[in-house]
Amino acid sequence: MELFFQTSLTFPVVLFSFMLCVAMLYWLTVALGAVDVDVLDTGGDGGMDDPSNAEGLGGLLMKLGLHDVPVTLVLTVLVFFAWLASYFTQLLLLGWLPLGLLRYPLGLVVIVLALVVAVPVTRLVVAPLRPLFRKALGSTTRSLLGQVVVVRSPLVSDRLGEAVMEDGGAGLILRVRADPALGFKRGDRLVLLEYLEAEHAYRVIGEDEFNGK
């Protein structure tokens, strides 16, 4: 056990050990109902079916083939396998070498290589989960249609826009789309009219228009 803690707290393993601790604390708060599983799934407005147009963290995961699964789950699995790779590299190789100050530049190389190794392994692990989350997403999107949201972005257009739907907790942040000529802006109350699967967004109209006023 002493060897385990010593290795886990040695650079570069300690970086992934810290990330794993953060991940465990996060999943504890999820279990207690304090946050949602998909708390990080609010990435940029890219064409998510086209990796070349995707942006932000979601776009990066899409390019790596790690999409259609909650970002928090992907990152947890990715960090775990990167930790394993760095742990055994330290235990079986670096720990036996008199590195001195070379430990830090070499450790940075190990960090990068550990992440490179972890990506395909993570892809294999999360691949079977995609159909489950897609099915859940389909059920959720249908149940949200007709709900009122409040715009949180400066404006709403056919390419950009975010709105918040109160769910009794922290609220759901959703991507919304509308004709820019309608002039929707921050604070406006809109209604989710249609789910745009290709964009992972909702087409919206004004609440008054929806109610026939």
MOFEN-V27600 format. One record per pair of residues at least 6 apart in sequence whose C-alpha atoms are under 7 Angstrom apart, sorted by the first residue. I is the first residue (numbers start at 1). J is the second residue. Records with the same first field share a line. If there is no record, write none. Layout:
I: J, J
This chain:
7: 87, 90, 91
8: 14, 17, 87
11: 107
12: 86, 107, 108, 111
13: 83, 86, 87
16: 79, 83
17: 83
19: 79
20: 79, 80
23: 76
29: 35
30: 36, 37
37: 70, 72
38: 70, 71, 72
40: 71, 72
41: 70, 71
42: 173
43: 56, 57, 58
44: 55, 56
45: 55, 160
46: 53, 54, 55
47: 53, 54, 199
48: 54, 59, 199
49: 198
51: 59, 62, 63
61: 67
65: 123
66: 74, 123
68: 130, 133, 134
69: 130, 133
77: 122
78: 118, 119, 122
81: 118
82: 114, 115, 118
85: 114
86: 110, 111, 114
141: 195
145: 192, 193, 194
146: 191, 192, 193
147: 191, 192
148: 165, 189, 190, 191, 192
149: 163, 164, 165, 189, 190, 191
150: 163, 164, 165, 187, 188, 189, 190
151: 162, 163, 164, 185, 186, 187, 188, 189
152: 162, 163, 164, 186, 187
153: 161, 162, 163, 186
154: 185, 186
155: 161, 184, 185, 186
156: 176, 177, 178, 180, 184, 185
157: 177, 178, 179, 180
158: 177, 178, 179, 180
159: 177
160: 177
161: 175, 176, 177
162: 173, 174, 175, 176
163: 173, 174, 175, 176
164: 171, 172, 173, 174
165: 171, 172, 173
166: 172
174: 201
175: 201, 202
176: 201, 202, 203, 204
177: 201, 202, 203, 204
178: 203, 204
189: 206, 207
190: 204, 205, 206, 207
191: 204, 205, 206, 207, 210
192: 202, 203, 204
193: 202, 203, 204, 205
194: 202, 203
195: 201, 202, 203
196: 202, 203
